[in-house]
């Protein structure tokens, strides 16, 4: 973080005439004036398509989420959109279950249950984790039938209710009508492979309850997003 802060200080000094402007600092100044995230910042940042003001607000919320975790202990519900490296959190949930029941981690996977909004969240689940912060793109979540449904006219995105990530043996996952829903960090829906072997945008496929054939949602480009562009 220190090099990024140092670059920010230099950027501030340059605009006041205290240091010589470079092409990189000029790009930062132009981006800030136009309300865009400077490329110098994005090189060190999590993926985001938000304008500068919304990006700063989002960053503050992420820092608060982590600070509250440090101050108040492990939260009952995890804001999955607030993680820089979301795959590490998902692996950690699986590892906790594997250690608790002494099960090889490579035999485990997840089942996903979308919870009703009146659920008591005063305590965490016995196994797995409650997560929130996802948005449905290309459909909506029907809160009456508790399945995926067609989008409401003129509504592009729907807020996904809290989801229970339930680690279990792959052979024990119940067979039911679902849609393998991809989860992305941004609506760009593409990324590059990082040094860890994970995509910089794709997070995971989730088994989401559906009463329609899987191809129905594939043709609609249905996906879950960790953040919107506004």
Backbone as JSON, one array per atom type, in Angstrom:
{
  "sequence": "XXXXXXXXXXXXXXXXXXXXXXXXXXXXXXXXXXXXXXXXXXXXXXXXXXXXXXXXXXXXXXXXXXXXXXXXXXXXXXXXXXXXXXXXXXXXXXXXXXXXXXXXXXXXXXXXXXXXXXXXXXXXXXXXXXXXXXXXXXXXXXXXXXXXXXXXXXXXXXXXXXXXXXXXXXXXXXXXXXXXXXXXXXXXXXXXXXXXXXXXXXXXXXXXXXXXXXXXXXXXXXXXXXXXXX",
  "N": [[0.83, -1.2, 0.0], [2.02, 1.19, 0.66], [3.67, 2.23, -1.56], [1.6, 3.04, -3.31], [0.29, 5.02, -1.83], [2.37, 6.84, -1.66], [2.6, 7.56, -4.35], [0.16, 8.85, -4.63], [0.51, 11.06, -2.96], [2.56, 12.39, -4.31], [1.16, 12.99, -6.62], [-0.64, 14.87, -5.64], [1.12, 16.9, -4.84], [2.16, 17.62, -7.29], [0.09, 18.84, -8.64], [-0.03, 21.17, -7.27], [2.19, 22.47, -8.03], [4.55, 21.78, -6.8], [6.23, 19.71, -7.48], [7.75, 18.4, -10.5], [5.62, 17.84, -13.26], [4.88, 14.67, -14.6], [4.27, 12.42, -17.38], [2.73, 10.32, -16.44], [1.63, 11.39, -14.07], [0.2, 13.43, -15.2], [-1.72, 12.0, -16.57], [-3.1, 10.94, -14.39], [-4.15, 13.28, -13.25], [-5.83, 14.15, -15.34], [-7.66, 12.04, -15.43], [-8.9, 12.23, -12.9], [-10.11, 14.75, -13.11], [-11.97, 14.16, -15.09], [-13.57, 12.42, -13.75], [-12.91, 9.72, -13.66], [-11.37, 6.54, -12.85], [-7.98, 6.66, -12.15], [-5.45, 5.17, -14.22], [-3.07, 4.48, -12.96], [-3.88, 3.96, -10.39], [-5.65, 1.82, -10.8], [-3.93, -0.19, -11.51], [-3.09, -1.23, -9.14], [-5.37, -1.95, -7.92], [-8.53, -3.57, -7.07], [-10.75, -5.06, -9.56], [-12.9, -2.74, -11.22], [-15.59, -0.94, -12.62], [-16.69, 1.41, -12.0], [-17.49, 4.95, -11.81], [-15.23, 7.58, -10.64], [-16.09, 8.81, -8.16], [-18.0, 6.97, -7.11], [-16.36, 4.77, -6.94], [-14.52, 5.49, -4.94], [-16.27, 5.67, -2.75], [-17.05, 2.99, -2.63], [-14.61, 1.78, -2.04], [-14.14, 2.83, 0.53], [-16.24, 1.59, 1.91], [-15.44, -1.09, 1.7], [-13.07, -1.04, 3.21], [-14.15, -0.4, 5.69], [-15.71, -2.67, 6.16], [-13.7, -4.63, 6.53], [-12.37, -3.48, 8.71], [-14.35, -3.5, 10.69], [-14.56, -6.23, 10.97], [-12.09, -6.81, 12.12], [-12.35, -5.37, 14.52], [-14.76, -6.22, 15.74], [-14.9, -8.95, 15.51], [-15.46, -12.11, 13.76], [-17.84, -11.73, 11.21], [-21.43, -12.44, 11.05], [-22.61, -12.51, 8.6], [-21.1, -12.45, 5.48], [-19.9, -9.92, 3.43], [-19.53, -10.59, 0.37], [-18.75, -9.22, -1.87], [-16.9, -7.44, -0.98], [-14.33, -8.41, -0.84], [-10.92, -8.49, -1.82], [-9.53, -10.65, -2.95], [-11.52, -12.89, -3.73], [-11.65, -15.64, -4.15], [-9.95, -16.74, -2.27], [-11.33, -16.46, 0.13], [-13.5, -18.19, -0.38], [-12.17, -20.65, -0.61], [-11.2, -20.77, 2.0], [-13.56, -21.13, 3.51], [-14.23, -23.69, 2.7], [-11.99, -25.08, 3.6], [-12.21, -24.8, 6.4], [-14.44, -26.41, 6.91], [-13.47, -28.89, 6.04], [-11.42, -29.37, 7.88], [-12.84, -29.43, 10.25], [-14.42, -31.74, 10.07], [-12.6, -33.61, 9.34], [-12.1, -34.27, 6.56], [-10.95, -34.95, 3.28], [-10.06, -32.13, 1.4], [-10.26, -32.02, -1.35], [-12.4, -33.56, -1.98], [-14.62, -32.14, -1.58], [-17.31, -29.84, -2.29], [-19.58, -27.14, -3.07], [-22.95, -26.52, -2.07], [-25.69, -24.34, -2.7], [-27.92, -22.26, -1.07], [-30.47, -20.05, -1.4], [-31.6, -17.68, 0.83], [-34.56, -16.83, 2.7], [-35.81, -13.52, 3.29], [-36.6, -12.95, 5.85], [-35.07, -14.38, 7.58], [-33.44, -15.32, 10.61], [-30.53, -13.81, 11.45], [-28.86, -13.57, 13.57], [-26.91, -15.22, 14.44], [-24.17, -17.14, 13.08], [-24.25, -19.75, 10.48], [-24.05, -23.3, 11.29], [-22.3, -24.71, 9.67], [-20.34, -23.77, 6.83], [-21.08, -20.59, 5.24], [-22.86, -17.48, 5.44], [-23.53, -15.28, 2.8], [-23.66, -12.08, 1.18], [-24.43, -9.31, -1.08], [-24.49, -9.67, -3.83], [-25.6, -9.28, -7.26], [-28.21, -9.83, -9.61], [-27.95, -10.34, -13.01], [-29.64, -10.23, -15.97], [-31.87, -11.58, -15.24], [-34.16, -12.14, -12.49], [-34.64, -12.61, -8.94], [-37.19, -14.58, -7.76], [-39.0, -13.95, -5.02], [-41.21, -15.13, -3.96], [-41.6, -17.74, -5.07], [-39.05, -18.61, -4.76], [-37.11, -19.08, -6.76], [-35.22, -18.59, -9.82], [-36.35, -16.05, -12.06], [-37.99, -14.35, -14.83], [-36.78, -11.13, -15.84], [-38.01, -8.06, -14.45], [-39.84, -5.72, -16.39], [-37.9, -3.07, -17.75], [-36.11, -3.1, -15.69], [-32.87, -3.63, -15.02], [-31.14, -4.96, -13.26], [-31.22, -7.07, -10.35], [-31.29, -7.26, -6.83], [-29.67, -9.8, -5.18], [-30.87, -12.01, -2.7], [-29.6, -12.98, 0.58], [-27.22, -15.64, 0.56], [-26.64, -19.0, 1.43], [-23.71, -20.59, 1.66], [-22.94, -23.85, 1.42], [-20.69, -26.13, 2.31], [-19.97, -29.45, 1.3], [-19.64, -33.03, 0.77], [-18.96, -33.95, -2.58], [-20.46, -36.05, -3.6], [-22.68, -35.96, -2.02], [-24.22, -33.82, -2.68], [-27.43, -32.62, -3.31], [-29.6, -33.68, -5.97], [-31.23, -31.57, -8.01], [-33.39, -29.24, -9.75], [-31.51, -26.86, -11.22], [-29.55, -23.9, -12.04], [-26.38, -23.47, -13.33], [-24.81, -20.88, -12.3], [-22.67, -18.37, -13.33], [-20.38, -16.3, -11.49], [-19.26, -13.03, -11.44], [-16.83, -10.42, -10.93], [-17.18, -7.89, -12.04], [-19.35, -6.3, -14.49], [-18.1, -6.58, -16.87], [-17.32, -9.13, -17.38], [-15.08, -10.58, -18.15], [-11.65, -11.51, -17.87], [-8.19, -11.84, -16.9], [-5.76, -14.45, -16.42], [-4.34, -14.64, -13.26], [-1.26, -14.68, -11.3], [-1.82, -16.61, -9.44], [-3.28, -18.45, -10.74], [-5.96, -18.0, -10.94], [-8.83, -16.34, -12.36], [-9.01, -12.82, -13.0], [-11.49, -11.76, -12.94], [-13.71, -13.63, -13.17], [-15.32, -15.53, -10.63], [-16.68, -17.86, -9.4], [-18.79, -20.73, -10.11], [-22.18, -20.95, -9.27], [-24.72, -23.03, -7.88], [-27.88, -22.37, -8.55], [-31.29, -22.29, -7.68], [-33.82, -23.19, -10.02], [-36.73, -23.27, -12.08], [-36.76, -23.64, -14.73], [-35.33, -24.88, -17.83], [-31.76, -25.2, -18.07], [-30.55, -24.11, -20.37], [-32.3, -22.08, -21.03], [-31.63, -19.91, -19.4], [-29.01, -19.6, -20.11], [-29.16, -18.6, -22.7], [-30.1, -16.1, -22.12], [-27.99, -14.93, -20.97], [-27.54, -14.99, -18.21], [-26.12, -14.03, -15.13], [-24.33, -13.61, -12.01], [-23.3, -10.7, -10.35], [-20.69, -9.06, -8.57], [-20.55, -6.37, -8.2], [-22.08, -3.32, -9.33], [-22.05, -0.96, -12.11], [-22.48, 1.64, -11.45]],
  "CA": [[0.0, 0.0, 0.0], [2.87, 2.38, 0.8], [3.99, 2.87, -2.84], [0.42, 3.69, -3.86], [0.1, 6.26, -1.07], [3.43, 7.77, -2.06], [2.23, 8.09, -5.66], [-0.96, 9.78, -4.43], [1.07, 12.3, -2.4], [3.27, 13.07, -5.39], [0.14, 13.54, -7.51], [-1.17, 16.07, -5.0], [2.14, 17.93, -4.88], [2.37, 18.07, -8.67], [-0.99, 19.77, -9.01], [0.23, 22.44, -6.59], [3.41, 23.05, -8.57], [5.69, 21.5, -5.92], [7.12, 18.79, -8.19], [7.57, 18.45, -11.95], [4.59, 16.93, -13.77], [5.29, 13.64, -15.56], [3.15, 11.97, -18.2], [1.88, 9.49, -15.59], [0.88, 12.28, -13.19], [-0.73, 14.17, -16.04], [-2.83, 11.07, -16.81], [-3.88, 10.88, -13.15], [-4.9, 14.54, -13.13], [-6.89, 14.16, -16.36], [-8.67, 11.07, -15.04], [-9.63, 12.78, -11.76], [-10.95, 15.83, -13.62], [-13.06, 13.55, -15.86], [-14.34, 11.53, -12.9], [-12.56, 8.33, -13.95], [-10.33, 5.98, -11.98], [-6.67, 6.73, -12.83], [-4.84, 3.88, -14.53], [-2.05, 4.2, -11.95], [-4.58, 3.36, -9.26], [-6.23, 0.54, -11.18], [-2.86, -1.19, -11.57], [-2.95, -1.81, -7.8], [-6.71, -2.03, -7.35], [-9.46, -4.62, -7.48], [-11.46, -4.65, -10.78], [-14.05, -1.89, -11.01], [-16.01, -0.11, -13.76], [-17.41, 2.54, -11.44], [-16.85, 6.27, -11.9], [-14.31, 7.82, -9.54], [-16.78, 9.05, -6.89], [-18.57, 5.71, -6.63], [-15.24, 3.89, -6.61], [-14.0, 5.89, -3.63], [-17.26, 5.25, -1.75], [-16.96, 1.53, -2.55], [-13.36, 1.47, -1.34], [-14.34, 3.13, 1.95], [-17.1, 0.53, 2.44], [-14.61, -2.29, 1.82], [-12.18, -0.85, 4.35], [-14.99, -0.46, 6.9], [-16.06, -4.08, 6.34], [-12.55, -5.32, 7.09], [-12.08, -2.91, 10.02], [-15.36, -4.04, 11.61], [-14.19, -7.63, 11.19], [-10.98, -6.79, 13.08], [-12.77, -4.81, 15.8], [-15.92, -6.9, 16.34], [-14.83, -10.39, 15.32], [-15.97, -12.67, 12.5], [-19.25, -11.36, 11.01], [-22.37, -13.53, 10.78], [-22.84, -12.47, 7.16], [-19.92, -11.92, 4.8], [-20.13, -9.14, 2.22], [-18.6, -11.26, -0.53], [-18.27, -8.25, -2.84], [-15.89, -6.6, -0.36], [-13.02, -9.05, -0.8], [-10.01, -8.26, -2.94], [-9.27, -11.97, -3.54], [-12.7, -13.62, -3.28], [-11.41, -17.09, -4.19], [-9.29, -17.14, -1.03], [-12.4, -16.61, 1.12], [-14.25, -19.41, -0.71], [-11.32, -21.78, -0.22], [-11.15, -20.8, 3.46], [-14.8, -21.75, 4.0], [-14.12, -25.12, 2.43], [-10.94, -25.62, 4.48], [-12.75, -24.9, 7.76], [-15.32, -27.59, 6.94], [-12.63, -30.07, 5.89], [-10.7, -29.59, 9.14], [-13.81, -29.73, 11.3], [-14.92, -33.1, 9.93], [-11.47, -34.43, 8.88], [-12.45, -34.74, 5.23], [-10.05, -34.39, 2.27], [-10.71, -30.95, 0.82], [-10.52, -32.19, -2.78], [-13.66, -34.3, -2.15], [-15.7, -31.23, -1.2], [-17.8, -28.79, -3.18], [-20.58, -26.31, -2.4], [-24.33, -26.34, -2.48], [-26.06, -22.95, -2.41], [-29.33, -22.07, -0.74], [-30.87, -18.64, -1.28], [-32.38, -17.63, 2.05], [-35.65, -15.87, 2.78], [-35.34, -12.26, 3.86], [-36.97, -12.86, 7.27], [-34.24, -15.32, 8.32], [-32.72, -14.8, 11.77], [-29.09, -13.82, 11.18], [-28.16, -13.17, 14.79], [-25.77, -16.12, 14.62], [-23.76, -17.74, 11.8], [-24.65, -21.15, 10.32], [-23.14, -24.27, 11.89], [-21.28, -25.02, 8.66], [-20.42, -22.87, 5.68], [-21.12, -19.15, 5.5], [-23.85, -16.63, 4.8], [-22.91, -14.22, 2.01], [-24.57, -11.17, 0.48], [-23.73, -8.34, -1.9], [-24.51, -10.05, -5.24], [-26.67, -8.73, -8.09], [-28.61, -10.71, -10.72], [-27.94, -9.67, -14.33], [-30.27, -11.07, -16.98], [-33.06, -12.22, -14.65], [-34.4, -11.65, -11.14], [-34.93, -13.69, -7.99], [-38.58, -14.56, -7.33], [-39.02, -14.15, -3.58], [-42.37, -15.95, -3.6], [-41.33, -19.13, -5.45], [-37.65, -18.89, -4.4], [-36.4, -19.57, -7.95], [-34.94, -17.56, -10.81], [-37.51, -15.67, -12.85], [-37.72, -13.34, -15.85], [-36.57, -9.78, -15.34], [-39.1, -7.1, -14.49], [-39.61, -4.76, -17.47], [-37.13, -1.85, -17.51], [-35.23, -3.28, -14.52], [-31.74, -4.38, -15.54], [-30.48, -5.77, -12.23], [-31.99, -7.35, -9.15], [-30.44, -7.6, -5.7], [-29.8, -11.21, -4.76], [-30.92, -12.16, -1.24], [-28.48, -13.67, 1.22], [-27.02, -17.02, 0.13], [-25.91, -19.88, 2.35], [-22.74, -21.47, 1.01], [-22.9, -25.06, 2.24], [-19.72, -27.13, 1.85], [-20.35, -30.85, 1.53], [-19.02, -33.95, -0.17], [-19.52, -33.83, -3.92], [-21.45, -37.11, -3.81], [-23.86, -35.7, -1.17], [-24.98, -32.66, -3.15], [-28.73, -33.1, -3.81], [-29.9, -33.51, -7.38], [-32.45, -30.8, -8.17], [-33.38, -28.35, -10.9], [-30.67, -25.69, -10.91], [-28.79, -23.27, -13.12], [-25.0, -23.2, -12.94], [-24.73, -19.44, -12.53], [-21.33, -17.8, -13.12], [-20.27, -15.1, -10.67], [-18.18, -12.17, -11.9], [-16.6, -9.25, -10.09], [-17.76, -6.74, -12.72], [-20.19, -6.64, -15.63], [-17.25, -6.79, -18.04], [-17.41, -10.58, -17.56], [-13.86, -11.17, -18.7], [-10.48, -11.17, -17.08], [-6.97, -12.54, -17.27], [-5.27, -15.34, -15.38], [-3.34, -14.05, -12.38], [-0.16, -15.59, -10.95], [-2.36, -17.7, -8.61], [-4.03, -19.36, -11.59], [-7.36, -17.61, -10.91], [-9.2, -15.23, -13.21], [-9.13, -11.54, -12.31], [-12.89, -11.34, -12.94], [-14.57, -14.76, -12.82], [-15.14, -15.97, -9.24], [-17.1, -19.24, -9.2], [-20.14, -21.09, -10.57], [-23.08, -21.26, -8.16], [-25.93, -23.79, -8.19], [-29.02, -21.54, -8.16], [-32.55, -22.97, -7.96], [-34.54, -22.72, -11.2], [-37.76, -24.18, -12.58], [-36.65, -23.64, -16.18], [-34.12, -25.55, -18.31], [-30.54, -24.4, -17.94], [-30.31, -23.37, -21.61], [-33.15, -20.89, -21.01], [-30.88, -18.81, -18.78], [-27.78, -19.42, -20.88], [-29.5, -17.73, -23.82], [-30.31, -14.75, -21.58], [-26.73, -14.42, -20.42], [-27.72, -14.77, -16.77], [-24.92, -14.13, -14.28], [-24.34, -12.84, -10.77], [-22.23, -9.71, -10.31], [-20.31, -8.59, -7.24], [-20.75, -4.92, -8.13], [-22.64, -2.68, -10.52], [-21.15, 0.02, -12.71], [-22.82, 3.02, -11.05]],
  "C": [[0.87, 1.26, 0.0], [3.24, 3.01, -0.53], [2.82, 3.59, -3.47], [0.16, 5.01, -3.16], [1.15, 7.3, -1.46], [3.12, 8.39, -3.42], [1.11, 9.11, -5.55], [-0.46, 11.12, -3.88], [1.78, 13.1, -3.48], [2.28, 13.71, -6.36], [-0.42, 14.84, -6.96], [-0.17, 17.2, -5.07], [2.31, 18.5, -6.28], [1.3, 19.07, -9.09], [-0.81, 21.13, -8.34], [1.52, 23.09, -7.05], [4.64, 22.76, -7.74], [6.69, 20.53, -6.54], [6.8, 18.89, -9.68], [6.53, 17.43, -12.38], [5.22, 15.94, -14.74], [4.07, 13.23, -16.37], [2.18, 11.13, -17.38], [1.01, 10.36, -14.68], [-0.14, 13.11, -13.97], [-1.95, 13.3, -16.35], [-3.73, 10.96, -15.58], [-4.74, 12.12, -13.01], [-6.08, 14.58, -14.1], [-8.02, 13.21, -15.97], [-9.53, 11.61, -13.89], [-10.58, 13.89, -12.22], [-12.17, 15.27, -14.35], [-13.89, 12.56, -15.04], [-14.09, 10.06, -13.16], [-11.46, 7.85, -12.99], [-8.99, 6.04, -12.71], [-6.09, 5.34, -13.06], [-3.76, 3.48, -13.53], [-2.66, 3.55, -10.72], [-5.08, 1.96, -9.59], [-5.19, -0.57, -11.27], [-2.67, -1.89, -10.23], [-4.3, -2.17, -7.19], [-7.41, -3.33, -7.74], [-10.2, -4.15, -8.74], [-12.67, -3.79, -10.45], [-14.31, -1.08, -12.27], [-16.74, 1.14, -13.3], [-16.73, 3.86, -11.79], [-16.07, 6.56, -10.61], [-15.02, 8.0, -8.19], [-17.34, 7.78, -6.29], [-17.48, 4.73, -6.22], [-14.68, 4.21, -5.23], [-14.97, 5.46, -2.53], [-17.21, 3.74, -1.54], [-15.72, 1.11, -1.78], [-13.49, 1.72, 0.15], [-15.21, 2.05, 2.6], [-16.32, -0.76, 2.64], [-13.68, -2.2, 3.04], [-12.94, -0.94, 5.67], [-15.38, -1.9, 7.21], [-14.92, -4.85, 7.01], [-12.21, -4.8, 8.49], [-13.07, -3.42, 11.06], [-15.06, -5.5, 11.94], [-13.07, -7.71, 12.24], [-11.46, -6.36, 14.47], [-13.81, -5.67, 16.51], [-15.89, -8.42, 16.21], [-15.48, -10.81, 14.01], [-17.45, -12.31, 12.33], [-20.13, -12.58, 10.77], [-22.68, -13.64, 9.29], [-21.63, -11.81, 6.5], [-20.35, -11.17, 3.54], [-19.12, -9.62, 1.19], [-18.03, -10.3, -1.58], [-17.13, -7.4, -2.29], [-14.51, -7.19, -0.31], [-12.2, -8.69, -2.03], [-9.77, -9.57, -3.69], [-10.38, -12.91, -3.05], [-12.46, -15.12, -3.23], [-10.75, -17.59, -2.91], [-10.32, -17.34, 0.07], [-13.17, -17.91, 0.88], [-13.46, -20.65, -0.32], [-11.24, -21.91, 1.29], [-12.39, -21.43, 4.07], [-14.74, -23.26, 3.83], [-13.09, -25.78, 3.36], [-11.45, -25.77, 5.92], [-13.63, -26.14, 7.92], [-14.49, -28.87, 6.89], [-11.89, -30.4, 7.19], [-11.65, -30.01, 10.25], [-14.22, -31.2, 11.27], [-13.85, -34.07, 9.42], [-11.8, -35.1, 7.56], [-11.45, -34.15, 4.23], [-10.74, -33.25, 1.5], [-11.03, -31.15, -0.66], [-11.77, -33.03, -3.05], [-14.87, -33.41, -1.89], [-16.08, -30.28, -2.33], [-18.84, -27.99, -2.4], [-21.97, -26.58, -2.96], [-24.72, -24.94, -2.02], [-27.56, -22.86, -2.17], [-29.6, -20.57, -0.56], [-31.88, -18.54, -0.15], [-33.52, -16.6, 1.95], [-35.2, -14.65, 3.58], [-35.68, -12.12, 5.35], [-36.15, -13.83, 8.13], [-33.53, -14.63, 9.48], [-31.22, -14.94, 11.52], [-28.28, -13.37, 12.4], [-26.99, -14.08, 15.11], [-25.43, -16.76, 13.28], [-24.27, -19.17, 11.69], [-23.63, -22.08, 10.97], [-21.99, -24.62, 10.95], [-21.45, -24.06, 7.49], [-20.48, -21.41, 6.1], [-22.31, -18.52, 4.8], [-23.11, -15.53, 4.04], [-24.0, -13.32, 1.42], [-23.74, -10.22, -0.38], [-23.72, -8.65, -3.38], [-25.73, -9.44, -5.95], [-26.94, -9.69, -9.26], [-28.65, -9.88, -12.0], [-28.54, -10.63, -15.35], [-31.51, -11.8, -16.49], [-33.33, -11.52, -13.33], [-34.64, -12.87, -10.24], [-36.36, -13.54, -7.52], [-38.64, -14.91, -5.85], [-40.23, -14.92, -3.1], [-42.09, -17.43, -3.86], [-39.92, -19.58, -5.09], [-36.92, -19.6, -5.54], [-36.06, -18.37, -8.84], [-36.17, -17.3, -11.66], [-37.1, -14.59, -13.86], [-37.6, -11.95, -15.23], [-37.86, -8.96, -15.39], [-38.82, -6.09, -15.59], [-38.91, -3.5, -16.99], [-36.25, -1.91, -16.25], [-34.07, -4.19, -14.95], [-31.15, -5.35, -14.53], [-31.43, -5.97, -11.04], [-31.01, -7.72, -8.03], [-30.7, -9.03, -5.26], [-29.89, -11.27, -3.24], [-29.69, -12.9, -0.71], [-28.43, -15.13, 0.77], [-26.22, -17.77, 1.19], [-25.01, -20.78, 1.53], [-22.53, -22.68, 1.91], [-21.87, -26.05, 1.68], [-20.19, -28.53, 2.2], [-19.62, -31.72, 0.52], [-19.73, -33.85, -1.52], [-20.64, -34.85, -4.16], [-22.73, -36.85, -3.02], [-24.69, -34.51, -1.65], [-26.28, -33.13, -3.78], [-28.93, -32.78, -5.29], [-31.24, -32.79, -7.51], [-32.32, -29.89, -9.38], [-32.63, -27.07, -10.55], [-30.12, -25.08, -12.2], [-27.39, -23.0, -12.59], [-24.7, -21.74, -13.29], [-23.31, -18.92, -12.3], [-21.39, -16.51, -12.31], [-19.05, -14.32, -11.14], [-18.03, -10.97, -10.96], [-17.19, -7.99, -10.71], [-18.58, -7.21, -13.91], [-19.39, -6.84, -16.91], [-17.2, -8.27, -18.41], [-16.2, -11.18, -18.28], [-12.69, -10.72, -17.84], [-9.27, -11.89, -17.63], [-6.55, -13.44, -16.12], [-4.18, -14.65, -14.57], [-2.26, -15.08, -12.07], [-0.64, -16.75, -10.09], [-3.11, -18.73, -9.44], [-5.52, -19.07, -11.62], [-7.59, -16.44, -11.87], [-9.3, -13.96, -12.37], [-10.57, -11.06, -12.25], [-13.85, -12.47, -12.56], [-14.26, -15.25, -11.41], [-15.44, -17.46, -9.1], [-18.44, -19.46, -9.89], [-20.97, -21.49, -9.36], [-24.3, -22.04, -8.66], [-27.13, -23.01, -7.65], [-30.32, -22.21, -8.6], [-33.28, -22.34, -9.14], [-35.6, -23.75, -11.58], [-37.8, -24.2, -14.1], [-35.38, -24.37, -16.61], [-32.9, -24.63, -18.26], [-30.28, -23.56, -19.19], [-31.15, -22.1, -21.69], [-32.38, -19.7, -20.47], [-29.56, -18.56, -19.49], [-28.02, -18.45, -22.03], [-29.74, -16.29, -23.37], [-29.06, -14.16, -20.96], [-26.78, -14.16, -18.93], [-26.42, -14.98, -16.0], [-25.16, -13.34, -13.0], [-23.11, -11.93, -10.78], [-21.95, -9.27, -8.89], [-20.51, -7.08, -7.1], [-21.36, -4.43, -9.43], [-21.71, -1.57, -10.99], [-21.43, 1.44, -12.26], [-22.25, 3.37, -9.69]]
}
